[in-house]
Amino acid sequence: MTTTPETITINSFVMNEEIEKEREPSATHGRLLPPPEATYHSFEAASNAITAWTKVQGYALTIRLTQRNKNNEIYRRQFRCSRGTRQNNGYLDDSTRLRCTSSTKEGCPMAIWCIADDSANPAGAWNVRWLKDQEKSHFHTHSAVTNLSAFAPHRRAERTEEMEDFMLKHDIANVPASKMLVLLQQHFPGSLQTKRDINNFKYQIRRRALGSATPAEGALQALEENNFFYRYVIDENTNRLKRMFMAHPDNVKLFSTNHDLILMDCTFKTNRYNKPLLNICGSTANNKTFTIAVAILGGERESEFVWAFEQLFELIRLERIDLLEVFIVDRDRASLNALQVVFPSVPIRLCVWHISKDILARCRKSFQMVPVSGSRNGQYEDMEIVDQFMELYYQAASAKTAQEFEETREKLHECWEEGAAYLDNEWWPHKEMIVSLWTDKVVNFDQTSTSRVEASHAKMKKWLETGRADIYSFIMKLTSLWSQVSSTLSQVHSSETITLPFRYQDPFYAPCLRRISTYALSFVFDEIKWANQELKDLEQQRKKQSTESSTLSSIEPFSETNNIRSICTGVYTHTMGTPCRHRLRDLKEQGLSLEPKEFHKHWWLDRSVDNPQTSSPILEFTTQIRSRFKRNGTWSRKTGSGKYGSRREELVSEQRDQNSTINQSRRRQERTRLRPLASSITNSTPNNSLITSANPTPSLLPNLTPAPTLSPILPQVQVHSSQTNAGAHNIYCGFPPPLQQQQPAVNLQQYPYIHQQANLPQYQFLTPPLQTYNYQPQVQPCLPSPLSFQPNSIPSSQTNMPPPPGPRSTYIPSRASDFSRYTSFSSNFSHGA
């Protein structure tokens, strides 16, 4: 029979159709075609061909047996069905099996050989051969599988270097396995990888990074490589970690510029050791939260907290961080006691949210909630006595005086005796950390709860992905989190230094733009709005009472219920660190702008600007000048001086030659120049006083600048404040008065404002004469009532003024350090400077 091209085409089509029918899975006889027998130029090519064939057929082959030659090189491999052999743990029963696992093995006998042409040279060609019993190479005990992702050999075979690099980059970014799988399928369409494969790949990366080290050793090495500040304690008996304290370098840098406020709380379910995690957080000027440090403790005992706070204190000392303003914590007695041991001088505030929730839970435990009347959804509400008790508690917590606090406590006992006794035993012993009477004296920057720390807990647990992480995974994952948070905060900070919000384009805000955070300016914006509302209410009340009285003095003062206060108490400014509405209204009326000095340094974007505490450069040694005097017309050294003498080396101011003709002439010129000035002072001001303000509304210290007629070599003058009697405050210029005349005085540096309506004592400005200075009065600010004065240790800056004339006016010191022993008074009333 002759064949034509058409016959060949038809025959080939029929043959291909028969092959396709044979490739269809059959559940009855399990007839799946094996890879065809062929020769390939290498083993890799043969393996790829086998994998491609089995993908089409719907099964997978794995290498089960290997044979080696004399050179220990593999020249023979047997591929068997991945579902062959029997289950590895089939001999176990329910009583001996530890884990509830599964297996794909069912004893499928299908197998083929892959043999090298030359057993002595496996690098050459390879042949695919069926078994002698070809039925075993063709028969399967199972049918084909449509979704090939069920076969691990196919998933491993398709993983390329590009795919592994993709997963590695996302693992460094701490992308969860579920999200990484979605990205992988989008970037590599048709990928067979599963979530388990991604987790296994992450584990392989971890094992390669650790090598032969234990997780604890790898964690310590990671802390050292990333420049962490860390401390740890090891148990001497078991050689295991007992506790660890760590701070990321980026977090330490943030802490050095945002150290005024610290919030802390403990959380669990962050590690496989069931150890509590102490999270210490801070707040930036942009109202953003960052983690200062974390500590894995051995328990919530006082000794554990003391150790953690000691490491925090060491971090503060090493970084030369200024003193802290306040701690905000929950009422954990161990942590409170530890704070008072390590930081005894730092105020502590308790979280108001934790307190209210605890008291409300106590009330609901005694009084069951009742259904809401008329509700169809099964809603419940608290009983009326619970609402009354909670309202009285809030009144007690916001009491402004001791009498108001005690009266509210009595009402609590009348409302519910058991609940009031609970407050007396559990919470009122810490009333200095709860009640406004005491907490209003502590700055808090609008932070009264530890909600920020709770949010930080949730973010850390989200990045950890599991609550059973070991110490190495814990550190590696949180390192990426802290780096990302630091980068974000840096971007926000840089953005505020170059952006200009439209709502603050008023010239009133101009000096503060790009220097004070917009979050702090938002408080000012709201206060100005309230101040304008006060003026509108005042105008309405004037119009309303104009018919009753023609004088404004008959108008009654506004009540606090309308958010209107006629006298500034200073509480808002002291606790918030921002100017109050009284101060802002005064600035508006006088046509002045808002200056950055009105804000606490916490709200400054750059605290180093105009900071008097910046460190000075270290200079070289001063050159010592050997002193000599003239004896019988010749120069000679004093007795005891010289290389082998015991005389003390004289100061620079003492090394002037008293017998020098040039120096004698210079002293005569100074006395001649200052004699008229001293006589005018003696004749005009016998009391030694210069200015006495009889006005009950004192003004701020005048800006006294030296007149150009004075000598430029005169030293700086120190200004001292003392209280000589109950009705006057004296400001001394130059050297302070004798010690017996000084008495404890009110520290004016603590209060940046002087309110016009405050009834304050008179001020007297003593010494230098009027003709010596250019008097430049400043704005009259808002100052709290004298009853709220508290001592403060804010450092002051020097005031540049010449010294007063008098008996010591001829003494001209040669260095400014001679005045360093005198305390200076700052005329710059910048809050927190």
C-alpha positions in Angstrom: 0.0 0.0 0.0 1.4 3.3 -1.1 1.3 6.3 1.3 0.6 9.8 0.2 1.2 13.1 2.1 -2.5 13.2 2.9 -2.4 9.7 4.4 0.6 10.5 6.5 -1.2 13.6 7.8 -4.4 11.7 8.6 -2.5 8.8 10.3 -0.5 11.3 12.4 -3.7 13.1 13.4 -5.3 9.8 14.4 -2.2 8.8 16.4 -2.1 12.1 18.2 -5.7 11.8 19.1 -5.2 8.3 20.5 -2.3 9.6 22.6 -4.4 12.4 24.0 -7.1 9.9 24.9 -4.5 7.7 26.7 -3.3 10.8 28.6 -6.7 11.4 30.1 -6.9 10.2 33.7 -8.7 7.0 34.3 -9.9 6.2 37.8 -10.6 2.5 36.8 -7.3 1.2 35.6 -4.9 4.0 36.6 -3.3 4.0 33.2 -0.9 7.1 33.2 1.9 7.2 30.6 5.5 7.2 31.8 8.1 9.4 30.3 9.3 8.1 27.0 12.6 6.3 26.7 15.2 8.8 25.2 18.7 10.0 25.5 19.7 13.5 26.8 23.0 15.3 26.8 23.0 15.8 30.5 21.2 14.8 33.7 19.7 18.3 34.1 18.1 18.0 30.7 16.8 14.6 31.4 15.4 15.7 34.8 13.7 18.7 33.2 12.1 16.5 30.5 10.8 14.1 33.1 9.3 17.0 35.1 7.6 18.5 32.0 6.1 15.1 31.0 4.7 14.3 34.5 3.1 17.8 34.7 1.1 17.0 31.6 0.2 13.5 32.9 -0.9 14.8 36.4 1.5 13.1 38.7 5.1 13.6 40.0 8.3 11.6 40.2 11.0 11.8 42.9 14.5 10.2 43.2 14.4 7.2 45.5 17.6 5.2 44.7 21.1 6.1 43.6 24.2 4.2 42.6 27.8 5.5 42.7 31.0 4.5 40.8 34.5 4.1 42.1 35.0 7.9 42.1 31.9 8.2 44.4 30.0 9.9 41.5 26.3 9.1 40.9 25.8 7.5 37.6 22.4 5.8 38.2 19.1 7.2 39.6 15.7 5.7 40.0 12.6 7.9 39.8 9.6 6.6 41.6 6.1 8.0 41.9 5.8 10.6 44.7 2.9 8.5 46.0 4.9 5.3 46.1 6.1 3.3 49.1 4.1 3.2 52.3 3.4 5.8 55.1 6.5 6.5 57.2 4.6 6.4 60.5 2.0 3.9 59.6 3.1 1.7 62.4 2.0 4.3 65.0 -1.4 4.3 66.7 -3.3 7.1 68.4 -1.6 6.4 71.8 1.9 6.8 70.4 1.4 9.4 67.7 2.5 12.9 68.9 1.3 15.0 66.0 -1.9 14.8 63.9 -0.3 14.8 60.5 -1.0 13.2 57.1 0.8 11.5 54.2 0.3 11.2 50.4 2.0 7.8 50.3 -0.2 4.9 49.1 2.3 2.3 47.7 2.2 3.2 44.0 4.8 0.9 42.2 5.4 3.1 39.1 9.2 3.7 38.6 11.8 4.4 35.8 15.6 4.6 35.6 17.9 7.4 34.5 21.3 6.0 33.7 24.5 7.7 32.4 26.0 6.4 29.1 29.4 6.1 30.7 29.4 5.2 34.3 32.9 6.5 34.7 31.9 9.9 33.3 28.4 11.0 34.6 28.9 14.4 33.1 28.1 13.0 29.7 24.8 11.8 28.2 22.0 10.2 30.2 19.3 7.7 29.2 15.8 7.4 30.4 14.8 3.7 30.6 11.8 1.8 31.8 11.9 -1.1 34.2 12.3 -4.6 32.9 8.8 -5.3 34.0 7.4 -2.5 31.9 4.0 -2.9 33.5 5.4 -1.4 36.7 6.5 1.6 34.7 3.0 2.1 33.3 0.7 1.3 36.1 -0.4 3.7 38.9 -2.7 3.0 41.8 -4.2 6.5 41.6 -5.6 8.8 39.1 -4.2 12.1 37.8 -4.4 15.3 39.8 -5.6 18.4 38.0 -4.0 21.0 40.4 -0.2 20.3 40.4 0.4 22.6 43.4 -0.4 19.5 45.5 3.0 17.9 44.5 6.0 19.3 46.3 8.5 18.1 43.6 6.8 20.3 41.0 6.8 23.2 43.4 10.5 22.8 44.2 11.4 22.3 40.5 9.8 25.6 39.4 11.5 27.7 42.0 14.1 29.7 40.2 16.8 32.1 41.5 14.7 35.1 40.4 11.8 33.8 42.5 14.0 33.2 45.5 15.4 36.7 45.2 11.8 38.1 45.1 10.8 36.2 48.2 14.1 37.2 50.0 13.5 40.9 49.4 9.9 40.7 50.7 11.0 38.7 53.7 13.5 41.5 54.6 10.6 43.9 54.4 8.7 41.6 56.8 5.8 40.9 54.4 3.6 38.1 55.8 3.5 34.8 53.9 -0.1 35.3 52.9 0.5 38.7 51.3 3.8 37.5 49.8 1.9 34.6 48.1 -0.4 37.1 46.4 2.5 39.2 45.2 4.3 36.1 44.0 1.3 34.9 41.9 1.0 38.4 40.4 4.7 38.6 39.5 5.0 35.0 38.3 1.7 34.0 36.8 0.9 30.3 37.1 3.2 29.8 40.0 2.6 26.6 42.1 4.0 28.0 45.3 1.9 27.8 48.5 2.0 29.5 51.8 3.8 26.5 53.4 6.6 26.8 50.7 7.1 30.5 51.6 7.3 29.7 55.3 9.7 26.9 54.6 11.9 29.3 52.5 11.9 31.8 55.4 13.0 29.0 57.8 15.8 28.1 55.4 17.0 31.7 55.4 16.9 31.7 59.1 19.0 28.5 59.3 21.6 29.9 56.9 21.9 33.1 58.9 22.3 31.2 62.3 24.6 28.6 61.0 25.8 26.5 64.0 24.8 29.2 66.5 21.9 29.0 68.9 19.0 31.5 68.6 20.3 33.3 71.7 23.8 33.6 70.2 22.4 34.7 66.9 20.3 37.3 68.7 23.3 38.8 70.5 25.3 38.9 67.3 22.4 40.7 65.5 22.2 43.3 68.3 26.0 43.9 68.1 26.0 44.2 64.3 23.1 46.6 64.3 24.7 48.9 67.0 21.9 48.3 69.5 22.2 49.5 73.1 21.6 46.2 74.9 22.1 44.6 78.3 21.3 41.0 79.4 21.6 38.7 82.4 22.4 35.0 82.2 21.5 32.4 84.8 24.8 31.0 86.1 23.3 27.5 86.7 21.5 26.9 83.5 23.4 29.3 81.2 20.1 30.6 79.9 19.0 34.2 79.4 17.0 35.6 82.3 16.3 39.1 81.1 17.3 41.4 78.3 17.1 45.2 77.6 17.5 46.6 74.0 17.2 49.9 72.3 17.5 50.5 68.5 20.0 53.2 67.5 17.4 55.1 65.6 15.1 55.0 68.6 17.9 56.3 70.8 18.4 59.2 68.4 14.7 60.0 68.6 14.8 59.7 72.4 17.7 62.2 72.6 15.5 64.9 71.1 12.1 63.8 72.5 12.8 62.9 76.1 10.2 65.0 78.0 7.5 62.3 78.1 7.8 58.6 78.7 4.9 56.1 78.6 5.3 52.4 79.5 3.3 49.2 79.8 3.8 45.5 79.8 2.3 43.0 77.3 2.4 39.2 76.7 2.1 36.8 73.8 5.2 38.2 72.0 7.6 35.3 72.6 7.6 31.5 73.0 9.0 31.8 76.6 5.8 33.4 78.0 7.9 36.3 79.3 6.4 39.8 79.8 7.6 42.5 77.4 8.1 45.9 78.9 7.5 48.5 76.1 8.9 52.0 76.8 7.5 54.6 74.4 7.9 58.3 73.7 6.1 61.0 71.8 7.5 63.5 69.3 6.6 67.1 68.6 4.5 65.9 65.7 2.4 63.8 68.1 3.9 60.6 66.7 4.7 57.5 68.9 8.0 55.7 68.8 9.5 52.9 70.9 12.4 54.0 73.1 13.4 50.5 74.3 11.9 47.1 75.1 12.8 44.7 77.9 12.1 41.0 78.1 11.8 40.4 81.9 11.7 37.3 84.0 8.4 38.3 85.5 6.4 41.3 86.8 8.3 41.6 90.0 9.7 44.7 91.5 13.3 43.5 91.1 12.8 42.9 87.4 11.4 46.4 86.9 14.2 48.0 88.9 16.8 46.3 86.7 15.0 47.5 83.5 14.8 51.1 84.8 18.4 51.0 85.8 19.3 50.2 82.2 17.1 53.0 81.0 18.9 55.3 83.4 22.2 54.2 82.1 21.0 54.9 78.5 20.0 58.4 79.6 23.4 58.9 81.2 25.4 57.6 78.2 23.5 59.7 75.7 23.7 62.8 78.0 19.9 63.2 77.8 18.4 66.0 79.9 16.1 65.3 82.9 12.7 63.8 82.2 9.4 65.6 82.7 6.9 62.9 83.5 6.2 59.1 83.5 2.7 57.9 82.5 2.0 54.3 83.5 -0.8 52.1 84.7 -1.2 51.2 88.3 1.2 48.2 88.6 2.6 48.4 92.1 5.8 46.7 91.2 6.6 49.2 88.4 5.5 52.2 90.5 7.8 51.1 93.3 10.7 50.6 90.9 10.2 54.0 89.3 10.3 55.7 92.7 13.5 53.9 93.4 15.4 54.6 90.2 13.7 58.0 89.3 12.6 59.5 92.6 12.5 63.1 91.3 10.4 62.5 88.2 6.6 62.9 88.5 4.4 60.0 87.7 0.8 60.0 86.3 -1.5 57.1 86.2 -3.5 56.2 83.1 -7.0 57.6 83.5 -8.4 55.0 81.0 -7.2 52.1 83.1 -8.5 53.6 86.3 -12.0 54.3 84.9 -12.3 50.8 83.3 -11.3 49.2 86.6 -13.8 51.2 88.6 -16.5 50.5 86.1 -15.8 46.8 86.1 -16.0 46.9 89.9 -19.4 48.5 89.7 -20.8 46.1 87.2 -19.6 43.2 89.3 -21.9 44.3 92.1 -24.7 45.8 90.0 -25.8 43.8 87.0 -26.6 45.6 83.7 -30.3 45.9 82.9 -32.0 45.6 79.5 -32.7 48.9 77.7 -36.4 49.6 77.8 -38.0 49.4 74.4 -34.9 47.8 72.7 -35.5 45.0 70.3 -31.8 44.1 69.8 -31.1 42.9 73.4 -29.2 46.0 74.4 -28.2 46.5 78.0 -27.3 49.6 80.1 -25.8 50.3 83.5 -28.1 50.9 86.5 -28.6 54.4 87.6 -26.5 54.0 90.8 -23.5 53.0 88.6 -23.9 56.2 86.5 -24.1 58.3 89.6 -21.1 56.7 91.2 -19.0 57.1 88.1 -20.0 60.7 87.8 -19.0 61.4 91.4 -15.7 59.7 90.7 -15.0 62.0 87.7 -15.8 65.0 89.9 -13.4 63.8 92.6 -10.6 63.2 90.0 -11.1 66.7 88.6 -11.2 68.5 91.9 -9.2 71.7 92.0 -9.0 72.1 95.8 -8.6 69.8 98.8 -11.9 70.9 100.2 -13.7 70.0 96.9 -12.0 66.6 96.9 -13.0 65.7 100.4 -16.6 66.8 99.9 -16.8 64.6 96.8 -15.4 61.7 98.7 -18.2 62.0 101.3 -20.7 62.0 98.5 -19.2 58.8 97.1 -19.6 57.1 100.5 -23.3 58.3 100.6 -23.9 56.9 97.1 -22.3 53.5 97.5 -20.3 52.6 100.6 -18.6 49.5 99.2 -17.4 51.2 96.0 -16.1 54.2 98.0 -14.2 51.9 100.3 -12.7 50.3 97.3 -11.5 53.7 96.1 -10.1 54.5 99.5 -8.1 51.3 99.6 -7.0 50.9 96.0 -6.9 54.3 94.2 -6.9 57.2 96.6 -3.5 56.2 98.2 -2.2 57.3 94.7 -4.3 60.5 94.6 -1.2 62.6 93.8 -1.1 60.8 90.4 -4.8 61.0 89.7 -6.6 64.1 91.1 -6.2 67.4 89.2 -5.3 69.2 92.4 -1.9 67.5 92.2 -1.6 66.5 88.5 -2.1 70.1 87.3 1.3 70.8 88.7 2.9 68.3 86.3 3.4 68.8 82.6 1.8 66.1 80.4 1.6 67.6 76.9 -2.1 66.5 76.5 -1.2 62.9 77.4 -3.2 61.3 80.2 -3.4 57.6 79.2 -1.2 54.8 77.9 -3.2 54.3 74.7 -0.2 55.0 72.7 1.6 52.1 74.2 -1.3 49.8 73.6 -1.2 50.8 69.9 2.5 50.1 69.9 1.8 46.6 71.3 -0.6 45.9 68.5 1.8 47.0 65.8 4.6 44.9 67.2 2.5 41.8 67.4 1.3 42.4 63.8 4.9 42.4 62.7 5.9 39.4 64.7 3.0 37.4 63.0 3.0 35.0 65.9 3.0 35.0 69.6 5.5 32.1 69.8 8.6 33.7 68.2 12.0 32.9 69.6 14.5 35.6 70.6 16.3 35.6 67.3 13.1 36.0 65.2 11.8 38.6 67.7 14.8 40.8 67.3 15.2 40.4 63.5 11.5 41.3 62.9 11.3 44.2 65.3 14.6 45.6 63.9 12.9 46.1 60.5 9.8 47.6 62.2 11.8 50.1 64.2 13.9 51.1 61.2 10.7 51.7 59.2 9.1 53.8 62.0 12.2 55.9 62.3 12.3 56.5 58.6 8.6 57.5 58.6 9.1 59.9 61.5 12.1 61.5 59.9 10.1 62.1 56.7 7.3 63.7 58.7 9.7 65.9 60.6 11.4 67.0 57.4 8.1 67.7 55.7 7.1 70.0 58.5 10.3 72.0 58.2 9.5 72.9 54.5 5.7 73.0 54.3 3.4 75.9 55.2 -0.2 75.0 56.2 -2.7 77.5 54.8 -4.5 77.9 58.1 -1.4 79.4 59.6 -0.6 81.9 57.0 -1.6 84.7 59.3 1.4 87.0 60.1 0.6 86.2 63.8 2.0 82.7 63.3 5.0 83.8 61.1 7.8 83.5 63.8 6.6 79.9 64.7 6.2 78.5 61.2 8.7 75.7 60.5 10.0 75.9 64.0 7.0 74.8 66.1 5.1 71.6 65.1 1.7 72.1 63.4 0.2 69.8 66.1 1.1 72.4 68.8 -0.1 75.2 66.6 -3.4 73.5 66.3 -3.9 74.0 70.1 -3.2 77.7 69.6 -5.6 77.9 66.7 -8.4 76.3 68.9 -7.5 78.6 71.8 -7.8 81.7 69.6 -11.2 80.5 68.5 -12.3 80.1 72.1 -10.9 83.6 72.9 -12.9 85.1 70.1 -16.0 83.4 71.3 -15.3 84.8 74.8 -15.2 88.3 73.3 -18.5 87.7 71.5 -20.1 86.5 74.7 -18.7 89.5 76.6 -20.1 91.9 74.0 -23.5 90.3 74.1 -23.5 90.5 77.9 -22.6 94.2 77.7 -25.4 94.9 75.4 -27.8 92.9 77.6 -26.8 94.7 80.8 -26.5 98.2 79.2 -30.1 98.8 79.9 -29.6 97.9 83.6 -26.3 99.7 84.3 -24.2 102.2 82.4 -20.9 101.0 83.9 -19.1 97.9 82.9 -18.0 97.2 86.5 -21.5 95.9 87.3 -21.1 93.0 85.0 -20.8 89.7 87.0 -17.8 87.5 86.1 -18.4 84.6 83.8 -18.6 81.1 85.2 -16.3 78.3 84.3 -19.3 76.3 82.9 -19.2 78.6 79.9 -15.4 78.0 79.4 -14.8 81.7 80.2 -12.3 82.7 82.9 -11.6 86.3 83.9 -8.3 85.4 85.5 -5.6 83.1 84.0 -4.8 80.2 86.4 -1.7 79.1 84.4 -2.7 75.4 84.5 -3.3 75.1 80.8 0.1 76.6 79.9 2.0 74.6 82.6 0.5 71.3 81.6 0.3 71.7 77.9 3.4 73.7 77.3 1.5 76.0 74.9 0.1 79.6 75.4 -3.4 79.9 76.8 -6.2 82.0 75.4 -5.5 84.8 77.8 -1.9 85.2 76.6 -3.0 84.9 73.0 -5.7 87.5 73.4 -3.1 89.9 74.9 -0.8 89.4 72.0 -3.6 90.0 69.5 -4.7 93.2 71.3 -1.1 94.6 71.3 -0.5 93.6 67.7 2.4 91.3 68.5 3.3 88.0 66.8 3.5 84.6 68.5 7.1 83.7 69.3 8.6 80.2 69.7 9.6 81.0 73.2 5.9 80.8 74.2 6.1 77.0 73.7 7.8 74.3 75.7 10.9 72.8 74.0 8.9 69.6 73.5 7.0 71.2 70.6 10.1 72.6 68.9 11.1 70.9 65.7 14.7 71.6 66.4 15.5 71.8 70.1 19.2 72.8 69.5 18.2 76.2 68.2 18.8 79.0 70.7 19.5 76.3 73.3 21.8 77.7 76.1 22.8 74.2 77.1 24.7 73.4 73.9 28.2 72.1 74.6 31.2 74.4 74.0 34.3 73.2 72.1 37.2 72.0 74.1 40.1 74.4 73.9 43.8 74.1 74.6 45.6 74.8 77.9 46.1 78.5 78.8 49.7 79.7 78.7 51.0 80.5 82.2 52.7 83.9 82.6 55.5 84.0 85.2 55.1 87.0 87.4 58.1 89.3 88.3 58.4 92.5 90.1 61.0 95.3 89.9 63.5 95.6 92.8 66.2 98.3 92.8 65.6 99.0 89.2 66.0 95.4 88.0 63.4 92.7 87.3 63.5 89.7 89.6 61.2 86.8 90.6 59.1 86.8 93.7 60.2 84.6 96.6 59.0 81.1 96.3 58.2 81.3 92.6 59.9 79.7 89.7 60.6 76.1 88.7 61.5 74.8 92.2 59.3 77.2 94.2 56.3 76.4 96.3 54.3 79.6 95.6 50.9 79.3 94.0 50.8 80.5 90.4 48.9 83.8 90.2 45.7 84.2 88.2 45.7 86.3 85.0 44.0 89.1 86.8 46.7 89.0 89.5 49.6 88.9 87.0 49.4 92.6 86.2 52.4 94.6 87.3 51.2 97.1 89.9 54.3 99.3 89.5 54.1 99.6 85.7 53.9 103.1 84.5 51.6 102.2 81.6 49.1 100.4 83.9 49.1 103.2 86.5 48.2 105.6 83.7 45.4 103.3 82.5 44.0 103.2 86.0 44.0 106.9 86.4 42.1 107.3 83.1 39.5 104.8 84.3 39.0 106.6 87.6 38.7 110.0 85.8 36.1 108.6 83.4 34.0 107.0 86.1 34.2 109.7 88.8 31.3 111.9 87.3 29.1 108.9 86.9 29.6 107.8 90.5 28.9 111.3 91.8 25.7 111.5 89.8 24.5 108.3 91.3 25.3 109.4 94.8 23.4 112.7 94.4 20.4 111.4 92.5 19.7 108.0 94.0 20.5 108.0 97.7 18.4 104.8 98.2 20.5 103.0 95.6 17.3 102.4 93.7 16.7 103.2 90.2 13.1 102.4 89.2 10.2 101.7 91.5 7.0 100.6 89.9 3.9 101.7 91.8 1.6 100.3 89.3 -0.1 97.1 90.7 0.2 95.6 87.3 4.0 95.0 86.9 5.6 94.8 83.5 8.2 92.4 82.4 11.9 93.1 83.0 13.0 95.9 80.7 15.4 95.1 78.0 18.4 97.1 79.2 21.1 97.6 76.6 24.4 99.3 77.3 24.8 102.8 76.0 27.5 103.3 73.3 29.4 105.6 75.6 30.4 102.8 78.0 33.8 101.1 77.6 33.6 97.8 75.6 36.0 96.1 78.1 33.4 96.2 81.0 32.3 92.7 82.0 28.9 91.3 81.9 26.6 92.0 84.9 24.7 89.3 86.7 21.1 90.1 87.7 19.9 88.6 91.0 16.4 88.4 92.4 15.5 88.5 96.1 12.6 89.3 98.2 13.3 91.8 100.9 9.8 92.0 102.3 6.3 90.7 101.7 5.4 93.5 99.4 8.3 94.1 97.1 10.7 92.1 94.9 14.2 93.6 94.3 16.2 93.0 91.2 20.0 93.5 91.9 22.5 94.3 89.1 26.1 93.5 89.5 27.4 91.8 92.6 24.6 90.4 94.9 23.9 92.1 98.2 25.2 90.6 101.5 23.8 87.1 102.3 22.1 88.3 105.5 19.8 90.6 103.4 18.7 87.8 101.0 15.5 85.8 101.8 13.7 83.0 99.9 12.2 84.6 96.8 9.6 83.6 94.3 11.3 82.2 91.2 10.0 84.3 88.3 11.7 82.2 85.7 9.1 79.5 86.0 6.3 81.7 84.7 6.6 83.1 81.2 3.5 85.2 81.6 2.2 88.0 83.8 -1.6 88.5 83.7 -2.8 92.0 83.8 -5.5 91.2 86.4 -3.2 89.2 88.7 -2.7 90.9 92.1 1.0 90.7 92.3 3.5 92.5 94.6 5.4 95.5 93.3 8.7 95.3 91.6 11.8 97.4 92.1 14.6 97.7 89.6 17.7 98.8 91.5 21.0 100.4 90.5 22.4 101.4 87.4 21.5 105.0 86.5 18.9 106.0 83.9 21.4 107.8 81.7 23.4 104.7 81.2 20.8 102.5 79.6 18.3 102.5 76.8 15.0 101.5 78.4 13.0 99.3 76.0 9.7 98.0 77.7 8.4 94.6 76.6 5.0 93.1 76.5 3.0 92.5 79.7 2.4 88.7 79.7 0.0 86.5 81.6 1.2 85.1 84.9 -0.7 82.7 87.2 -2.0 83.7 90.6 0.7 84.1 93.3 -0.9 81.3 95.2 0.2 78.8 92.5 3.9 79.8 92.5 6.1 76.7 92.8 9.9 76.6 92.9 11.6 75.6 89.7 15.2 74.8 88.8 15.1 76.0 85.2 18.6 77.3 84.3 18.8 81.0 83.4 20.9 82.8 80.9 23.1 85.9 81.5 22.0 89.4 80.7 24.4 91.6 78.9 24.6 94.8 81.0 27.6 96.8 82.2 28.6 96.7 85.9 27.3 99.4 88.4 29.6 102.1 89.4 30.9 102.2 92.9 33.9 101.4 95.0 34.6 98.3 92.8 34.1 100.0 89.5 37.8 100.2 88.9 38.2 96.4 89.1 38.3 95.1 85.6 38.5 91.3 85.5 40.3 89.9 82.6 38.1 86.8 82.1 34.4 86.2 82.2 34.8 83.1 84.4 35.4 85.3 87.4 31.7 86.0 87.5 30.6 82.3 87.1 30.0 81.9 90.8 27.1 84.3 90.7 23.7 83.2 89.7 22.2 85.0 86.7 18.7 85.9 86.0 17.1 85.4 82.6 15.1 88.1 81.0 14.0 85.7 78.2 10.8 84.2 79.7 10.7 81.3 77.2 8.9 78.4 78.6 11.1 75.4 79.0 14.2 77.2 77.7 
